[in-house]
């Protein structure tokens, strides 16, 4: 089972797959790098106390932002996270009072969780990677919030050599691909030569969100399975599909 998460984030999913009697094959298709303008991020973090709400869109945003924070988190700034993984990363940094959606780990679910909050005239800081979806900021602005981005990291295509996994694929020893984001899927396809792309299209793809499944359908992947969010959800989906044991 191909694990395409960044190398520093792949261990947990690989371990869970192994515990479920699957064989993880690590192939990072996404790399996480420092931001283009760390000085701007640090300036925004220095002014944290001027914001009413800070939203972390990923665990990478948590780790990279808080590595640049030179002080403790201001008590008056409410914290929200797009999903459980981001909330868990915040807890590891000592921030435990976090608004987190109970459904999917996406902007839509967080917007629903914030539905009752009065955001008119509030200052909101969204901590994220460079680029990405604009839905969250757009909807918060429609609710009257003033939104600022702190772009804490960059996503890049990994430099992993695909030769070994293509060889494994051709020998019939790669039975599933796991992808956690649309950008990872785009990178994976770009990293493969035409024969490898044919193998990708013919292999079941497991993703945690319907938007990634739609993207996969557009590039011709025949079988796409949408799993619950997170590493645990991904493995539940794999277990159900392959009838894997409980380890």
C-alpha positions in Angstrom: 0.0 0.0 0.0 1.6 3.2 -1.2 2.0 5.9 1.5 2.5 9.3 -0.2 2.5 11.6 2.9 5.6 13.8 3.5 8.4 11.9 5.0 8.1 13.5 8.4 4.4 12.6 8.6 4.3 9.1 7.1 5.4 7.0 10.2 2.0 6.9 11.9 0.1 5.8 8.8 2.7 3.3 7.9 2.6 1.8 11.4 -1.2 1.6 11.4 -1.1 -0.2 8.0 1.5 -2.7 9.3 -0.6 -3.3 12.5 -3.5 -4.1 10.2 -1.4 -6.7 8.5 -0.8 -4.6 5.4 2.6 -3.7 3.9 3.3 0.0 3.8 5.4 1.3 0.9 6.8 4.8 1.6 6.9 7.2 -1.4 6.7 10.8 -0.4 5.0 12.9 -3.1 4.8 16.1 -1.1 7.5 18.0 0.7 6.9 20.7 3.4 9.4 23.6 3.3 9.8 26.8 5.3 7.8 29.8 4.1 9.0 32.2 1.5 8.7 35.1 3.9 9.3 34.0 7.5 9.8 37.6 8.6 6.2 38.4 7.7 4.9 35.4 9.6 6.9 36.4 12.7 5.6 39.9 12.5 2.0 38.6 12.4 2.7 36.3 15.3 4.2 39.2 17.3 0.8 41.0 16.9 -1.3 37.9 17.8 -3.0 39.8 20.6 -4.6 42.1 18.0 -6.6 39.2 16.6 -9.9 37.8 17.9 -9.6 34.3 16.3 -6.8 32.2 14.9 -7.6 29.3 12.6 -5.0 26.6 11.9 -5.7 24.7 8.7 -3.3 21.8 9.3 -0.8 20.2 11.6 1.9 21.6 9.5 0.5 25.1 10.1 0.6 24.5 13.8 4.1 23.2 13.9 5.6 25.8 11.6 3.8 28.7 13.1 4.5 27.9 16.7 8.1 27.2 15.9 8.3 30.9 14.9 6.3 32.1 18.0 8.7 33.6 20.5 6.2 33.8 23.4 3.3 31.9 24.9 -0.1 32.0 23.2 -2.1 35.1 24.2 -5.1 34.1 26.3 -7.6 36.4 24.6 -7.2 34.9 21.1 -9.7 32.1 20.4 -8.2 29.1 18.5 -9.9 27.0 15.9 -8.6 24.0 13.9 -9.9 22.5 10.7 -9.7 18.9 11.9 -8.7 16.6 14.7 -5.1 16.2 13.5 -4.6 20.0 13.8 -6.3 20.1 17.2 -4.0 17.2 18.4 -0.9 19.1 17.2 -2.1 22.2 19.1 -2.6 20.1 22.3 1.0 18.9 21.9 2.0 22.6 22.1 -0.1 23.2 25.2 -3.1 24.8 23.5 -6.0 22.7 24.6 -9.1 25.0 24.3 -9.7 24.6 20.5 -12.8 24.9 18.4 -12.8 21.9 16.1 -15.6 20.5 13.8 -17.1 17.1 14.6 -17.5 16.1 11.0 -15.0 16.2 8.1 -11.6 17.9 8.4 -12.4 20.6 6.0 -13.3 24.3 5.7 -17.0 23.6 5.3 -17.2 21.7 8.6 -15.3 24.4 10.4 -17.6 27.1 9.0 -20.5 25.1 10.3 -18.9 24.8 13.8 -18.4 28.6 13.8 -21.9 29.3 12.6 -23.1 30.6 16.0 -20.1 32.8 16.5 -20.6 36.6 16.0 -17.7 37.5 13.7 -18.9 40.9 12.6 -16.0 43.3 13.0 -13.7 40.5 14.4 -10.1 40.1 13.2 -9.3 36.6 12.1 -5.8 35.1 11.4 -5.7 32.0 9.1 -2.5 30.1 9.6 -1.9 27.9 6.5 0.6 27.0 3.8 1.2 29.2 0.8 -1.7 29.0 -1.6 -4.7 26.7 -1.1 -8.5 27.1 -1.0 -10.0 30.5 -0.5 -13.4 29.3 0.7 -12.8 29.8 4.5 -11.6 33.4 4.1 -14.3 34.2 1.6 -17.1 33.0 3.9 -15.6 34.6 7.0 -15.5 37.9 5.2 -19.1 37.5 4.2 -19.9 37.2 7.9 -18.2 40.5 8.6 -14.7 39.4 9.7 -11.5 41.0 8.6 -9.3 38.1 7.5 -5.5 38.0 7.3 -3.3 35.0 6.1 -0.2 33.9 7.9 1.4 31.6 5.3 3.7 29.5 7.6 5.1 26.9 5.1 5.3 25.9 1.5 4.2 22.7 -0.2 6.5 21.4 -2.9 6.8 18.3 -5.0 9.1 15.8 -3.4 12.2 14.5 -5.2 11.6 10.8 -4.6 12.8 8.5 -7.4 9.8 6.4 -8.6 11.8 3.6 -10.2 11.5 1.3 -7.2 7.7 1.6 -6.8 7.1 1.3 -10.5 9.1 -2.0 -10.5 7.0 -3.2 -7.5 3.8 -2.2 -9.3 4.8 -4.1 -12.4 5.4 -7.2 -10.3 1.9 -7.0 -8.9 3.1 -6.1 -5.4 1.4 -2.7 -5.0 -2.4 -3.0 -4.4 -3.5 0.4 -3.2 -2.5 4.0 -3.1 -3.2 6.4 -0.3 -3.3 10.2 -0.9 -4.2 12.8 1.7 -4.6 15.9 -0.5 -5.3 16.9 -4.1 -1.9 18.5 -4.5 -0.2 15.2 -3.4 -2.2 13.4 -6.1 -1.1 16.0 -8.7 2.5 15.6 -7.6 2.3 11.8 -7.7 0.9 11.7 -11.2 3.6 14.2 -12.4 6.4 12.1 -10.8 5.4 9.0 -12.7 6.3 8.2 -16.3 3.4 7.3 -18.7 3.6 3.6 -17.8 3.5 4.5 -14.1 0.5 6.7 -14.7 -1.4 3.8 -16.3 -0.6 1.7 -13.2 -1.9 4.5 -11.0 -5.2 4.8 -12.9 -5.7 1.0 -12.6 -5.0 0.8 -8.8 -7.6 1.5 -6.0 -7.0 5.0 -4.6 -7.9 5.8 -1.0 -8.6 9.5 -0.1 -10.1 11.2 2.9 -12.3 13.7 1.1 -14.8 13.8 -1.8 -13.0 16.8 -3.5 -9.9 14.6 -3.9 -12.0 11.8 -5.3 -13.4 14.2 -7.9 -9.9 15.2 -8.8 -8.9 11.6 -9.2 -11.9 10.9 -11.4 -10.9 13.7 -13.7 -7.5 12.1 -14.3 -9.0 8.7 -15.0 -8.4 6.7 -11.9 -10.9 3.9 -12.1 -11.5 3.0 -8.4 -11.6 5.7 -5.7 -12.6 5.0 -2.1 -13.4 8.0 0.2 -12.4 7.1 3.8 -13.0 8.8 7.1 -10.5 11.6 7.8 -7.1 11.2 9.4 -4.6 8.3 9.4 -7.0 6.1 11.5 -9.8 6.8 9.1 -7.6 5.9 6.1 -6.8 2.5 7.7 -10.4 1.8 8.5 -11.2 2.3 4.8 -8.3 0.0 3.8 -9.4 -2.6 6.2 -13.0 -2.5 5.0 -11.9 -2.8 1.3 -9.3 -5.5 1.7 -10.8 -7.3 4.8 -7.5 -6.8 6.7 -7.1 -8.2 10.1 -7.0 -6.1 13.3 -3.2 -6.8 13.9 
